[in-house]
């Protein structure tokens, strides 16, 4: 959608504040001299007067977000591979500026070929951390779910939370005696279960608690941890690739 086309569509909307409906949960709104394609609460595409486009997922790298960006930017070809987004042969990054031909402006980008080691390290660390949490819970009473309510449910789009989570992942490699403080891992078990988008967290917690006490590897906890980690991986890989987060050279 060009700036001229956006202006023409916007003129048709009855309510200038809510904007013109483009698709489900997606509206075209005015931002000064520019127009924004707004999906839910995020301006995923900014259509600028000079013909360029600014993209932003707001941390929500979903199928719908990808569809909206690809739909409203000419020639835009964002694709996904193993939870990582790519724009052509470079790594996708929020804030990218795209010209009218559908090419990224500037050369300060991470090529796809340079991501191999980053993805490998992040996958390794996250997998080991998930195993650490399960091992720390096994054979222990992880307590009542109410005991952990002081920990706020983490929001995927919160970079501070992502940084704290990555710190916890790295800290699990610092000492061979990580299992001396299982309560720290019980905290992450709670956050993983409480962050589930389906099911009853309290019901799941009670089952996991019983299985941990019996020394049985809890399937529901493993499933929750995988989901919890999976939705955070793209942001971690993104920040590691661009130097905002570091990977400790501790491999156990």
Steps between C-alpha positions, in 0.01 A plus 500: 500500500648833395466825693256627236286187527503523878385864487214407267384218726526713811269762349227235484498422873212638703692524826844656458608384848429131449611517138421296191451125541747306284457150640407317818639696800689720252438868431658779304564804720664838447831585668587858410577491127540122506251215525522201731374148440399418856450138608340486843716748697807503275584714197650215296554711187560873479434632148712814467448797265836437327379156388699298754359265762599446863418155645446398862356183653491631857642162598198312364655294221186314410363366173250788492769765556710353219196490272416866562856619435530295182155607382542875532862547390560452126736212427554427870601138554540421869529127563562290808740215565523327840333793681735758345371759253692590186461774245651351189850388598531719810363471850178691561525779756235725647544856376622400155449764231384365166503693173215503242664212310477273804871508585649580840666840532858501637753223556504467880335159501582145600526257206318169536829309472631669817204377706595132501724513807270742685199273454706195597618663824157632597334166427765316705474732800120506502475122468744447787322757716168322447665174607645673806156619608350153467790334685476757781128428541528124491474345845412835660179656623471808281235638737167669450455716192394790724850509648631638170239765425752771595663433163308688227405302194766598242398680182669379182539854365682623813871511414587536868331169569680338207832628636421363849401165355821481295697589813335209682586269210863609511517486880399134490844431347702692757510235769502123496291524819203676342275234651572634852244774438206317340257775609646724228407239243160448660442869426559439129278193511224721640552771237499245219176339617328829587586641156322223312240629255275200542393268779459569870837603656392401853386157381825449310707618798331247731574215260862608452544534876381144559718360222807686629445365851479147359820553302324458167616726219204739461380509140282808557791695646721405206225606258453832682873571505534427130218742422635762741848484348387468138309829491800683651768352274448738205555804724804340665655406163427851374666668798800264505555552126499878542714496815237596758528165681815293552562125497729377775770267378403233750383178346418208729 
